[in-house]
Each structure stands twice: as C-alpha cells, then as structure tokens.
Amino acid sequence: MNFFDIVFPVKIHPLTYACPESLNGVVEAGRVVSASLKGRVTKGIVLGKSLTKPPGNIKNILEVHGDKPLLNNPLLDLLKWMSSYYIAEQGLVLKNMLPREAFNNVKGRKSRREAPRKVCPSDNTTSNYAVSEKIITSLNKDTYKTFLLHAPSSSYEYFFLTRILARTTHAIILVPEISILNSIYPLLSENFGERVCLFHSDLTRGQRSEAWARIVSDRSDIVLGTRSAVFAPLKKVSFIAVLHEHSTSYKQENSPCYHARDVAVMRGFIEKTPVLLSSTSPAIESFYNCTAGKYTLLKPSDDVKRAKIRMLNMRYEKLFSQYLSKTVVDAAAKYMKLDKKILFFMNRRGYSTCLQCNDCEYIEECPHCSIPLIFHKNDMVMKCHYCAYTLAKIPDSCRRCKGHNLSLRGAGTQRVQEDLEKLIGMKTFRIDSDTARKKSEIKRSMGLVSSGDSRIIIGTKLMTRRLGVTDGFSMAAVLNADLFLNIPDFRSAERAYQEIASIADKVEPGGELFIQTRMPQNYLFKTLKNYDYASFVKEDLPVRRDLNYPPYSKLLLIKFITETDLSKKLSEVRNRTEESVEVLGPFTSKESRNRKEFRLLLKSSVRGSLHTTARMFLDAFRDDKTVKVKVDVDPVMI
C-alpha cells in the first residue's frame, strides 16, 4: 500500500494517509483529495509520496477530485520554501496560496485564448528601447534572472511593462494596492483584451471563481493583481513583474508574514523565468542586490519632465503658523485661481500633536505606550495612535508639576483643514483614518478625489498610497517633512524619500511640490531636490553598515503575547543563543485585556543561524497554550 503526505488549508503541518487500491495511479502530487481530519471530511492537496510508513493506524484517502493536479510542481516547491523560510505551517501557506473557491473549481475548460496584440508605448528614446531589449533577450533564453528598473515615473513603469508583455505570454503582474489597478488595468485591457485577468482580495466569491477558472483553463494568461496574485496557477510562468516594488503593502501582516516581492523572485527562480522589479525609488535592499550582482539594474535615460521640487527652510520662511508658510499658501491661492487641483500632505491625523506643560515641558503621554497623546477636536478627546487608548477629558493641570499652564502644540490634518479653509476661503476635503475608517468609506473618498469635484485635498499616507497616476495634481505640499526622520527606525530616511517621491509622482509635469523642513541640508532633502536617488542610497548605506542593519544583516522579529511575565524564561533561552546572532530585547508593551507583548529582534549576517535561534525560542514555548507567538522574517516594521 502506498502512503501520501497531504496538506490541508489549516494551521497544521502535512499528515500522512494511505491510498486504497481503488485509487492507485490516480493520487499524485498536486491533486485535490478528501480525507478525514479531526472527525470531518476535508479537502487538501497531495504533496507527494511519503518516504516511510508512519506508525499506528493510518486513515485512508477518501476521494480524488478533478481530472488533473490543482497545483503543479513549481507551486508545491514554492509552498515548501515559504513554510521553511517564513517559519510557518505548510497548511497556513496553502490557505494563503489558494482561495476557498479553488477547491470547488478543479475542472478546467478548453483554451480559447486571444492572439497577442502588438503595442507601441510612449517609450520613444533609443536608449530606453535598448533597456527593454535586455529583458526580452532573457525571455527568449527561458532562464531565471531578476532585473531592477529604476524608473523616472510610474507612467514609465506601466508603458515599459506593455512593451515586455507584447513579446511574451503567461505573465504575473503585481501591484501593491487595489487602487493602482484602476490606473494600469485599462491600459493592459486595451492592449491585450481578455488575456488580462484581475485577481485581488476585493473580488466577490463568484468573481474569484470566474477568475480562477479563466486562469486554469488558459483563457487568461496575464494575471494582474495584488499580493496574492503571486500564487496564480498559470501552467507555465514566462514572466513576473512587481511594480512599485519598494511598497510595504507587499508584506503580509498575518502568518505567514511573507513579502510578495521576495516570493515573486523565488517563484521566478523555481520556474526559470525572468522577474522585473520596478520603482521610482527602489528598496535599498534591492538596489544593493544590483551592486552585489544578484540583480541587473536597468536605468533608462532621465529625460522625463517632472514636477519641480522646492525646499522651504522653515527657519527663515514667513509663517502663518508653525507648520504653514506664506509661500505655500500664496502658491495654493495662485493655483486655485487657475482652477487647478492641490494636495496637502500631513503625516499626522488629529488636531494637535500633543498637550505640553509650558512650565516643566512635560508632554501628556499614553500610560501604555509612552508616546504623546493626540488631541482630536471633533470628539474633544486625546487618543493614542498606537493602542487606541482614549482620554475622554482634556487635563486642566500638568500630571508632573500640577501646573495649569498647558498648551496644545503641533498640528494634524484636522487643524490643517481648519486653518487652510480660513486662509484660502474655500472648502477642502480631508482623507485620513478619522474620516475614512472602513474600506467602503476609503473607496468612496478616493472616488471623490479622482472625480475632480474636490480641488483642495488634505490627507495622510492613507490617501497618498492609494492615489493613481491620473489624479492630476498641479501642486502639492509636504507640511511636516521632518517628522519622517524622527521615527525610531533605521529605514526612516528611506521611507521618507519614497513617500515624498511618490507624492511628486502624482504632480503633473511642470507642476510644483513644496517641502517644508527645518533641515534642508540633510542628505534626504538635498538628494530629493534633484530626484537623485542613487546619491541618497550612497549616503544611507554607510549608516546601515555601521549599525549592522539590512542589507548588511538579516532581521527576524518574534512577538510573544500573554498575560504572564516571560522575561526570565526569555533570558534563559537568550543565554544559549549563538554568538553570530544579536538578540535585541525583549521589549515589552501592554496589550488589551491585561495581556503583554514581548518582542525580540534577532539580527545576524548568517540566515541559517538566525532561523536556528528563532526555533530555539519557539520550541521553549511550543507547549504553552497561554502564549501566542508570531514570527516575522524580514520585518518591514520593527
């Protein structure tokens, strides 16, 4: 009797089942089968034959579904790699790879694919044509290679992509946000018709079933979608593209905490196919991989007309308030007279950023997180933007010195909106997590931005990360640029560059982007002014090298959530770790319902040692049901 390992889309590792004689020759790797799991008949995927017969009574496989494997060997190999690399159960990986509808959609249909259409994108310089030919040459060789396109604009990324797609079939195209699909889908659909299939989390069950059927049956061979589209079940992948590859939205927050960009590169390696990563400001790790010879850098000629970036030194500017210069207000008034669209970016929601004592300078903090509470004028409360702790009554005396000389300092989007409407005399539209909490509210708000009904938009990253290239701002202003650099994260300068560059990308050619700062000589702002990202990377890398942070090391974050104190036990395990692994922490913060979170950050230049150390900590709490553990390999937030 043969035995097979089966993985189910639940949080467990593969289990071994016996194959009855009636199913001999039918059960094979990748097939959907039914078997008993915890007293219920459940569908799973066959991983392959078990090398040894397990002890005890072995349950039988009950049924085989469909007439062919649902997952091919490359996808099974990808599943196993993700489980090992991200330290997650194979069942959880499978649950992320396959939508629920896939198990009910195992029969394919005959191919009815349209012929490829030729495309003539507006990429008209000779040097840029030579850049795209490098990938096309690799496509013809049917070998793995990763290219990094440092694009001058998002529009260039999209048109560059169409040139490649016109020369290939069976492609996966990833974007970080569903809203970006509104910009790129019409372009691809116009050129490639029904060959293009959308695949993302906002699809209904019926739409997901239809999309799955189109991909499996080969009616659609270009899959366009967000993070989960990296698992699209194309028979043979010939090309993978990851647009805006620097975006943190490619990183999944829940286990398995995979990064779709890195999974795309691994799938390309397994499938022996070229991978294109593209961005106007690539991740520094990706940039570094080009210098290390892992990726091939593609840098087109920089002859694209872009918005002019103007740095405003707030130490010498004439100010209407501590966060709003006369130059910005005057420019906004000029563009409003021309009936143009204006964007104000403030990376802080709420009304004021803190309540400070003028006598002892104490700032009212969250009792759990020890960060300043933010005043929200509409609700007349102070809130913690980390844990949502709310102070319903505004203090009338200082907690430290008991004095009554208190002032609201700084500004958030709410105050910006109030002040701008007074100064400009026009109604504005604000988008942040106070005005748009639900998906439906965000979608409606972004629809109003795109429609052009609102001429002055004020928002946070909640808005800017969802803007498309067609939203057409003539002017933009970053009001609190220095706040980016005050974030305690080694990636803060990189994130600042990428965020501000993405805002500049939304301003039409010939328009203006104003950046208010008190540190114009900082290398971030000096390089941003001329869109000189390569020089920015050269400045930032030595800082990381001195601190031994990526790309010079690897990181792994472990969170332990429990009601008990784990400090002693964590210290005992820490004392047994290898010298090649630096263990930072545990850092403790208070969770809801009397629970605490203990965080450990592991750092090492040796990937194997990092994983070995992580498993030591996990093994120490494996049988403790009172402790919830979360592992994040290559965290983007620490």
DOGU-773380 format. One line per 10 residues: for each residue x, y, z of C-alpha. Coordinates in nm, 2 decimals, decimal comma, padded with zeros to 4 digits. Example, Ala and Ser with C-alpha at 12.3 -4.5 7.8 and 13.67 -1.06 7.14 Angstrom:
2
01,23/-00,45/00,78 ~ 01,37/-00,11/00,71
END
This chain:
638
00,00/00,00/00,00 ~ 00,12/00,35/-00,09 ~ 00,12/00,64/00,16 ~ 00,09/01,01/00,07 ~ 00,16/01,33/00,26 ~ -00,14/01,57/00,24 ~ -00,15/01,94/00,34 ~ -00,48/02,10/00,44 ~ -00,56/02,47/00,44 ~ -00,55/02,49/00,82
-00,27/02,57/01,08 ~ -00,10/02,23/01,08 ~ 00,18/02,05/00,91 ~ 00,12/01,78/00,65 ~ -00,03/01,45/00,76 ~ 00,02/01,10/00,61 ~ -00,27/00,90/00,47 ~ -00,30/00,56/00,30 ~ -00,40/00,52/-00,06 ~ -00,66/00,25/-00,11
-00,62/00,01/-00,41 ~ -00,91/00,17/-00,59 ~ -00,73/00,50/-00,61 ~ -00,39/00,36/-00,71 ~ -00,25/00,55/-01,01 ~ -00,49/00,84/-00,95 ~ -00,34/01,00/-00,64 ~ -00,05/01,22/-00,74 ~ 00,13/01,54/-00,62 ~ -00,09/01,85/-00,66
-00,42/01,67/-00,67 ~ -00,72/01,77/-00,46 ~ -00,83/01,49/-00,23 ~ -01,07/01,44/00,06 ~ -00,98/01,27/00,39 ~ -01,09/01,27/00,75 ~ -00,94/01,55/00,96 ~ -01,05/01,58/01,32 ~ -01,37/01,39/01,26 ~ -01,47/01,59/00,94
-01,42/01,51/00,58 ~ -01,18/01,79/00,45 ~ -01,02/01,87/00,12 ~ -00,65/01,90/00,09 ~ -00,36/01,89/-00,16 ~ -00,13/01,59/-00,21 ~ 00,23/01,69/-00,16 ~ 00,38/01,36/-00,27 ~ 00,46/01,01/-00,16 ~ 00,56/00,95/00,20
00,91/00,81/00,22 ~ 00,84/00,59/00,53 ~ 00,53/00,42/00,67 ~ 00,42/00,60/00,98 ~ 00,34/00,41/01,30 ~ -00,02/00,33/01,42 ~ -00,35/00,32/01,23 ~ -00,34/00,52/00,91 ~ -00,66/00,67/00,77 ~ -00,74/00,63/00,40
-00,77/00,89/00,13 ~ -01,15/00,90/00,06 ~ -01,18/01,07/-00,27 ~ -00,98/01,24/-00,55 ~ -01,13/01,55/-00,72 ~ -01,09/01,68/-01,07 ~ -00,90/01,52/-01,35 ~ -00,56/01,69/-01,31 ~ -00,34/01,85/-01,03 ~ -00,46/02,18/-00,90
-00,10/02,28/-00,80 ~ 00,19/02,20/-01,03 ~ 00,54/02,10/-00,90 ~ 00,68/02,46/-00,90 ~ 00,40/02,58/-00,68 ~ 00,44/02,29/-00,45 ~ 00,81/02,37/-00,42 ~ 00,72/02,73/-00,35 ~ 00,49/02,62/-00,08 ~ 00,76/02,42/00,09
01,01/02,70/00,06 ~ 00,77/02,96/00,21 ~ 00,70/02,73/00,50 ~ 01,07/02,68/00,58 ~ 01,18/03,04/00,51 ~ 00,89/03,22/00,69 ~ 00,87/02,96/00,97 ~ 00,50/02,88/00,92 ~ 00,30/02,57/00,90 ~ 00,25/02,44/00,54
-00,12/02,45/00,60 ~ -00,12/02,82/00,66 ~ 00,09/02,88/00,35 ~ -00,16/02,67/00,14 ~ -00,45/02,87/00,29 ~ -00,29/03,19/00,15 ~ -00,20/03,03/-00,18 ~ -00,54/02,90/-00,27 ~ -00,87/03,08/-00,23 ~ -01,15/02,88/-00,09
-01,33/02,87/-00,42 ~ -01,03/02,69/-00,58 ~ -01,11/02,36/-00,41 ~ -01,45/02,36/-00,57 ~ -01,32/02,47/-00,91 ~ -01,09/02,19/-01,00 ~ -01,21/02,12/-01,36 ~ -01,06/02,33/-01,63 ~ -01,20/02,42/-01,97 ~ -01,06/02,41/-02,32
-00,83/02,70/-02,41 ~ -00,99/02,99/-02,60 ~ -00,71/03,25/-02,57 ~ -00,69/03,55/-02,80 ~ -00,37/03,62/-03,01 ~ -00,12/03,86/-02,86 ~ -00,16/04,22/-02,98 ~ 00,13/04,44/-03,06 ~ 00,18/04,75/-02,85 ~ 00,35/05,09/-02,91
00,40/05,26/-02,58 ~ 00,53/05,61/-02,54 ~ 00,88/05,50/-02,47 ~ 01,04/05,66/-02,77 ~ 01,41/05,71/-02,70 ~ 01,67/05,48/-02,85 ~ 01,84/05,42/-02,51 ~ 01,51/05,32/-02,34 ~ 01,43/05,08/-02,62 ~ 01,77/04,91/-02,56
01,68/04,88/-02,19 ~ 01,36/04,68/-02,26 ~ 01,55/04,46/-02,51 ~ 01,77/04,33/-02,22 ~ 01,46/04,16/-02,07 ~ 01,33/04,04/-02,40 ~ 01,66/03,87/-02,47 ~ 01,63/03,70/-02,13 ~ 01,27/03,59/-02,21 ~ 01,39/03,41/-02,52
01,65/03,21/-02,32 ~ 01,39/03,07/-02,08 ~ 01,62/03,13/-01,78 ~ 01,59/03,30/-01,44 ~ 01,72/03,65/-01,40 ~ 01,60/03,94/-01,18 ~ 01,60/04,29/-01,33 ~ 01,55/04,61/-01,13 ~ 01,41/04,90/-01,33 ~ 01,48/05,24/-01,17
01,20/05,42/-01,35 ~ 01,17/05,80/-01,38 ~ 00,79/05,79/-01,32 ~ 00,51/05,55/-01,26 ~ 00,37/05,61/-01,61 ~ 00,71/05,50/-01,74 ~ 00,68/05,18/-01,54 ~ 00,34/05,10/-01,69 ~ 00,44/05,17/-02,05 ~ 00,77/04,98/-02,01
00,57/04,68/-01,89 ~ 00,34/04,68/-02,20 ~ 00,64/04,66/-02,43 ~ 00,75/04,34/-02,25 ~ 00,41/04,19/-02,24 ~ 00,37/04,23/-02,61 ~ 00,66/03,99/-02,65 ~ 00,56/03,71/-02,41 ~ 00,27/03,51/-02,27 ~ 00,18/03,36/-01,92
00,28/03,66/-01,71 ~ 00,20/03,76/-01,35 ~ 00,19/04,14/-01,27 ~ 00,18/04,25/-00,91 ~ 00,08/04,60/-00,78 ~ 00,08/04,69/-00,41 ~ -00,27/04,85/-00,38 ~ -00,61/04,77/-00,54 ~ -00,65/05,14/-00,62 ~ -00,34/05,12/-00,86
-00,53/04,86/-01,07 ~ -00,76/05,15/-01,18 ~ -00,46/05,31/-01,35 ~ -00,30/05,01/-01,51 ~ -00,59/04,77/-01,59 ~ -00,74/05,00/-01,86 ~ -00,40/05,02/-02,03 ~ -00,34/04,64/-02,03 ~ -00,70/04,56/-02,12 ~ -00,69/04,80/-02,42
-00,38/04,62/-02,55 ~ -00,43/04,26/-02,45 ~ -00,81/04,22/-02,42 ~ -00,95/03,92/-02,23 ~ -00,60/03,78/-02,19 ~ -00,58/04,00/-01,88 ~ -00,75/03,87/-01,56 ~ -00,78/04,07/-01,24 ~ -00,71/03,88/-00,91 ~ -00,73/04,06/-00,57
-00,90/04,04/-00,23 ~ -01,19/04,27/-00,31 ~ -01,34/04,02/-00,56 ~ -01,66/03,85/-00,47 ~ -01,67/03,47/-00,44 ~ -01,83/03,45/-00,78 ~ -01,57/03,68/-00,93 ~ -01,29/03,48/-00,77 ~ -01,43/03,15/-00,90 ~ -01,46/03,30/-01,25
-01,10/03,44/-01,24 ~ -00,97/03,11/-01,12 ~ -01,15/02,92/-01,40 ~ -01,01/03,16/-01,66 ~ -00,65/03,12/-01,53 ~ -00,66/02,74/-01,50 ~ -00,83/02,70/-01,84 ~ -00,57/02,93/-02,00 ~ -00,83/03,17/-02,13 ~ -00,64/03,44/-01,95
-00,26/03,42/-01,94 ~ -00,18/03,77/-01,79 ~ -00,28/03,78/-01,43 ~ -00,29/04,13/-01,28 ~ -00,34/04,17/-00,91 ~ -00,22/04,25/-00,56 ~ -00,01/04,04/-00,32 ~ -00,20/03,70/-00,35 ~ -00,17/03,71/-00,73 ~ 00,19/03,59/-00,70
00,03/03,24/-00,65 ~ -00,17/03,25/-00,97 ~ -00,19/02,89/-01,10 ~ -00,06/02,95/-01,46 ~ 00,06/02,63/-01,62 ~ 00,39/02,78/-01,71 ~ 00,50/03,12/-01,59 ~ 00,71/03,30/-01,85 ~ 00,74/03,65/-01,69 ~ 00,68/03,81/-01,35
00,67/04,18/-01,28 ~ 00,65/04,36/-00,94 ~ 00,55/04,73/-00,98 ~ 00,64/04,98/-00,71 ~ 00,85/04,70/-00,56 ~ 00,95/04,92/-00,26 ~ 00,60/04,93/-00,12 ~ 00,55/04,79/00,23 ~ 00,20/04,68/00,12 ~ 00,36/04,37/-00,04
00,44/04,25/00,32 ~ 00,16/04,04/00,48 ~ 00,10/04,12/00,85 ~ -00,05/03,79/00,95 ~ 00,12/03,45/00,95 ~ 00,28/03,36/00,72 ~ 00,43/03,71/00,71 ~ 00,56/03,67/00,35 ~ 00,68/03,95/00,13 ~ 00,52/03,92/-00,22
00,82/04,07/-00,39 ~ 01,06/03,82/-00,24 ~ 00,81/03,53/-00,31 ~ 00,79/03,66/-00,67 ~ 01,17/03,64/-00,71 ~ 01,17/03,29/-00,56 ~ 00,89/03,18/-00,80 ~ 01,09/03,31/-01,09 ~ 01,39/03,11/-00,97 ~ 01,19/02,79/-00,94
01,00/02,85/-01,27 ~ 01,33/02,95/-01,45 ~ 01,18/03,28/-01,58 ~ 01,28/03,65/-01,57 ~ 01,15/03,87/-01,29 ~ 01,12/04,25/-01,33 ~ 01,11/04,47/-01,01 ~ 01,04/04,83/-01,08 ~ 01,01/05,15/-00,89 ~ 01,08/05,52/-00,90
01,27/05,48/-00,57 ~ 01,35/05,11/-00,52 ~ 01,40/04,94/-00,18 ~ 01,76/04,99/-00,07 ~ 01,80/04,61/-00,03 ~ 01,70/04,57/-00,40 ~ 01,94/04,85/-00,50 ~ 02,22/04,68/-00,31 ~ 02,14/04,34/-00,47 ~ 02,23/04,51/-00,80
02,58/04,61/-00,67 ~ 02,62/04,26/-00,53 ~ 02,55/04,11/-00,87 ~ 02,22/03,93/-00,77 ~ 02,00/04,17/-00,98 ~ 02,06/04,36/-01,30 ~ 02,00/04,73/-01,28 ~ 01,81/04,90/-01,56 ~ 01,84/05,28/-01,56 ~ 01,67/05,45/-01,86
01,78/05,79/-01,98 ~ 01,65/06,05/-01,74 ~ 01,48/06,28/-01,99 ~ 01,13/06,27/-01,85 ~ 00,97/06,60/-01,75 ~ 00,87/06,60/-01,38 ~ 00,73/06,83/-01,11 ~ 00,98/07,09/-00,97 ~ 01,07/07,03/-00,61 ~ 01,11/07,34/-00,39
01,26/07,32/-00,04 ~ 01,13/07,57/00,21 ~ 01,36/07,64/00,51 ~ 01,10/07,69/00,79 ~ 01,37/07,87/01,00 ~ 01,36/08,17/00,76 ~ 01,02/08,14/00,59 ~ 00,74/08,39/00,68 ~ 00,49/08,18/00,87 ~ 00,11/08,19/00,91
00,16/07,92/01,18 ~ 00,45/07,70/01,30 ~ 00,36/07,44/01,02 ~ 00,23/07,66/00,74 ~ 00,44/07,90/00,54 ~ 00,32/08,21/00,35 ~ 00,50/08,07/00,03 ~ 00,28/07,76/00,03 ~ -00,04/07,95/00,10 ~ 00,03/08,20/-00,17
00,12/07,93/-00,42 ~ -00,21/07,75/-00,34 ~ -00,41/08,07/-00,40 ~ -00,23/08,11/-00,74 ~ -00,32/07,76/-00,85 ~ -00,68/07,79/-00,72 ~ -00,73/08,09/-00,94 ~ -00,62/07,87/-01,23 ~ -00,88/07,61/-01,12 ~ -00,61/07,36/-01,05
-00,61/07,06/-00,81 ~ -00,39/07,09/-00,50 ~ -00,27/06,83/-00,25 ~ -00,16/06,90/00,11 ~ 00,02/06,61/00,29 ~ 00,04/06,60/00,67 ~ 00,16/06,27/00,82 ~ -00,04/06,32/01,14 ~ -00,41/06,30/01,18 ~ -00,60/06,47/01,46
-00,60/06,84/01,56 ~ -00,28/06,90/01,77 ~ 00,01/06,66/01,81 ~ 00,05/06,70/02,18 ~ -00,06/06,87/02,51 ~ 00,25/07,03/02,67 ~ 00,31/07,20/03,00 ~ 00,48/07,54/02,95 ~ 00,63/07,53/03,30 ~ 00,81/07,19/03,31
00,77/07,09/02,94 ~ 00,60/06,76/03,02 ~ 00,40/06,61/02,73 ~ 00,08/06,42/02,81 ~ 00,16/06,05/02,72 ~ -00,02/05,72/02,67 ~ 00,01/05,52/03,00 ~ 00,07/05,20/02,80 ~ 00,29/05,31/02,51 ~ 00,47/05,61/02,65
00,41/05,82/02,33 ~ 00,23/06,16/02,31 ~ -00,15/06,16/02,30 ~ -00,30/06,34/02,00 ~ -00,59/06,59/02,05 ~ -00,90/06,53/01,83 ~ -01,11/06,85/01,83 ~ -01,43/06,70/01,68 ~ -01,46/06,45/01,97 ~ -01,28/06,66/02,23
-01,07/06,37/02,33 ~ -00,70/06,27/02,34 ~ -00,60/05,95/02,17 ~ -00,30/05,72/02,14 ~ -00,25/05,63/01,77 ~ -00,07/05,31/01,87 ~ -00,31/05,13/02,11 ~ -00,62/05,35/02,07 ~ -00,62/05,45/02,44 ~ -00,85/05,74/02,48
-00,85/06,02/02,74 ~ -01,21/06,14/02,74 ~ -01,14/06,46/02,95 ~ -00,87/06,71/02,85 ~ -00,64/06,76/03,15 ~ -00,65/07,11/03,31 ~ -00,33/07,05/03,51 ~ 00,01/06,90/03,44 ~ 00,05/06,54/03,55 ~ 00,41/06,61/03,66
00,42/06,95/03,82 ~ 00,05/07,01/03,87 ~ 00,07/07,35/03,70 ~ -00,21/07,49/03,49 ~ -00,01/07,65/03,21 ~ -00,08/07,39/02,93 ~ -00,08/07,44/02,55 ~ -00,18/07,24/02,25 ~ 00,13/07,21/02,03 ~ 00,19/07,10/01,67
-00,08/07,02/01,41 ~ -00,26/06,73/01,25 ~ -00,48/06,71/00,94 ~ -00,78/06,83/01,13 ~ -00,61/07,16/01,22 ~ -00,46/07,20/00,88 ~ -00,80/07,17/00,73 ~ -00,95/07,43/00,97 ~ -00,66/07,68/00,91 ~ -00,65/07,64/00,53
-01,02/07,70/00,49 ~ -00,99/08,02/00,69 ~ -00,68/08,14/00,49 ~ -00,79/08,04/00,14 ~ -01,16/08,09/00,19 ~ -01,26/07,76/00,02 ~ -01,39/07,43/00,13 ~ -01,14/07,15/00,15 ~ -01,16/06,77/00,15 ~ -00,98/06,56/00,42
-00,89/06,19/00,40 ~ -00,74/06,02/00,70 ~ -00,83/05,73/00,93 ~ -01,06/05,96/01,12 ~ -01,28/06,04/00,81 ~ -01,25/05,71/00,64 ~ -01,22/05,41/00,87 ~ -01,39/05,13/00,66 ~ -01,29/05,00/00,32 ~ -01,62/05,14/00,17
-01,55/05,48/00,31 ~ -01,19/05,49/00,18 ~ -01,32/05,37/-00,16 ~ -01,58/05,65/-00,17 ~ -01,34/05,92/-00,06 ~ -01,08/05,82/-00,32 ~ -01,36/05,82/-00,58 ~ -01,43/06,18/-00,49 ~ -01,06/06,27/-00,53 ~ -01,04/06,11/-00,88
-01,37/06,27/-00,99 ~ -01,22/06,62/-00,96 ~ -01,52/06,75/-00,75 ~ -01,28/06,85/-00,47 ~ -01,00/07,09/-00,57 ~ -00,81/07,10/-00,24 ~ -00,72/06,77/-00,08 ~ -00,57/06,72/00,27 ~ -00,45/06,37/00,37 ~ -00,21/06,13/00,53
-00,05/05,82/00,39 ~ -00,39/05,65/00,40 ~ -00,46/05,87/00,09 ~ -00,13/05,91/-00,09 ~ -00,06/05,53/-00,11 ~ -00,40/05,49/-00,29 ~ -00,36/05,78/-00,54 ~ -00,34/05,68/-00,91 ~ -00,12/05,85/-01,18 ~ -00,43/06,00/-01,34
-00,55/06,20/-01,03 ~ -00,37/06,51/-01,18 ~ -00,25/06,75/-00,91 ~ -00,08/07,07/-01,02 ~ 00,06/07,15/-00,68 ~ 00,14/06,95/-00,37 ~ 00,29/07,05/-00,03 ~ 00,45/06,82/00,24 ~ 00,39/07,02/00,55 ~ 00,57/06,82/00,82
00,86/06,65/00,63 ~ 01,09/06,64/00,93 ~ 00,85/06,42/01,12 ~ 00,96/06,13/00,89 ~ 01,32/06,15/01,03 ~ 01,20/06,14/01,39 ~ 01,06/05,79/01,36 ~ 01,29/05,54/01,55 ~ 01,35/05,31/01,26 ~ 01,67/05,26/01,06
01,46/05,28/00,74 ~ 01,31/05,62/00,83 ~ 01,51/05,82/00,58 ~ 01,44/05,56/00,30 ~ 01,07/05,57/00,37 ~ 01,07/05,95/00,37 ~ 01,23/05,96/00,03 ~ 00,99/05,70/-00,11 ~ 00,69/05,87/00,03 ~ 00,78/06,22/-00,09
00,89/06,08/-00,43 ~ 00,55/05,91/-00,47 ~ 00,38/06,24/-00,39 ~ 00,60/06,42/-00,65 ~ 00,49/06,14/-00,90 ~ 00,13/06,25/-00,86 ~ 00,20/06,61/-00,96 ~ 00,18/06,68/-01,33 ~ 00,49/06,76/-01,53 ~ 00,57/07,13/-01,48
00,38/07,14/-01,15 ~ 00,53/07,21/-00,81 ~ 00,60/07,02/-00,49 ~ 00,68/07,23/-00,18 ~ 00,86/07,06/00,11 ~ 00,86/07,24/00,44 ~ 01,17/07,15/00,65 ~ 01,40/07,29/00,92 ~ 01,68/07,07/00,80 ~ 01,73/07,14/00,42
02,10/07,04/00,45 ~ 02,00/06,68/00,55 ~ 02,11/06,44/00,27 ~ 01,75/06,33/00,23 ~ 01,63/06,67/00,12 ~ 01,95/06,75/-00,08 ~ 01,91/06,44/-00,29 ~ 01,53/06,47/-00,32 ~ 01,55/06,81/-00,47 ~ 01,71/06,67/-00,78
01,55/06,33/-00,78 ~ 01,89/06,18/-00,72 ~ 01,80/05,85/-00,55 ~ 02,13/05,69/-00,63 ~ 02,32/05,95/-00,43 ~ 02,07/05,91/-00,15 ~ 02,14/05,54/-00,13 ~ 02,52/05,61/-00,12 ~ 02,46/05,83/00,18 ~ 02,23/05,60/00,36
02,43/05,27/00,32 ~ 02,72/05,36/00,55 ~ 02,48/05,44/00,83 ~ 02,33/05,09/00,80 ~ 02,67/04,93/00,77 ~ 02,79/05,09/01,09 ~ 02,48/04,97/01,28 ~ 02,48/04,63/01,10 ~ 02,13/04,66/00,96 ~ 02,00/04,53/00,63
02,13/04,49/00,37 ~ 02,44/04,40/00,57 ~ 02,24/04,17/00,80 ~ 01,91/03,98/00,82 ~ 01,64/04,05/01,07 ~ 01,37/03,83/01,24 ~ 01,11/03,96/01,48 ~ 00,93/03,74/01,73 ~ 00,63/03,85/01,93 ~ 00,50/03,67/02,24
00,16/03,78/02,37 ~ 00,05/03,65/02,71 ~ -00,08/03,76/03,05 ~ 00,22/03,63/03,23 ~ 00,58/03,77/03,27 ~ 00,81/03,59/03,02 ~ 01,12/03,79/03,09 ~ 01,30/03,53/03,29 ~ 01,24/03,24/03,05 ~ 01,33/03,45/02,75
01,66/03,55/02,92 ~ 01,74/03,18/02,98 ~ 01,69/03,10/02,62 ~ 01,88/03,41/02,51 ~ 02,19/03,29/02,71 ~ 02,20/02,98/02,49 ~ 02,20/03,15/02,15 ~ 02,49/03,16/01,90 ~ 02,74/03,44/01,91 ~ 02,67/03,52/01,54
02,32/03,62/01,64 ~ 02,25/03,95/01,81 ~ 01,93/03,94/02,02 ~ 01,77/04,28/02,10 ~ 01,51/04,29/02,37 ~ 01,27/04,17/02,50 ~ 01,08/04,50/02,45 ~ 00,76/04,50/02,64 ~ 00,43/04,68/02,57 ~ 00,08/04,64/02,72
-00,19/04,48/02,51 ~ -00,57/04,48/02,56 ~ -00,73/04,26/02,82 ~ -00,44/04,26/03,06 ~ -00,21/04,10/02,81 ~ 00,15/04,19/02,74 ~ 00,36/04,17/02,43 ~ 00,72/04,07/02,45 ~ 00,92/04,15/02,13 ~ 01,26/04,00/02,04
01,45/04,13/01,74 ~ 01,71/03,89/01,61 ~ 01,99/04,02/01,39 ~ 02,26/03,82/01,20 ~ 02,45/03,81/00,87 ~ 02,40/03,43/00,87 ~ 02,05/03,34/00,76 ~ 02,08/02,98/00,89 ~ 02,19/03,09/01,24 ~ 01,90/03,34/01,25
01,65/03,06/01,18 ~ 01,81/02,82/01,42 ~ 01,80/03,08/01,70 ~ 01,43/03,16/01,63 ~ 01,33/02,80/01,65 ~ 01,51/02,78/01,99 ~ 01,27/03,05/02,12 ~ 00,97/02,89/01,96 ~ 01,05/02,54/02,10 ~ 01,07/02,69/02,45
00,70/02,79/02,43 ~ 00,57/02,53/02,19 ~ 00,36/02,35/02,46 ~ 00,25/02,67/02,64 ~ -00,11/02,73/02,54 ~ -00,12/03,06/02,73 ~ 00,14/03,22/02,49 ~ 00,05/03,33/02,14 ~ 00,36/03,36/01,92 ~ 00,40/03,55/01,59
00,71/03,52/01,37 ~ 00,80/03,79/01,12 ~ 01,10/03,71/00,90 ~ 01,25/04,01/00,72 ~ 01,01/04,26/00,91 ~ 00,95/04,59/00,74 ~ 00,83/04,75/01,07 ~ 01,03/04,69/01,39
END
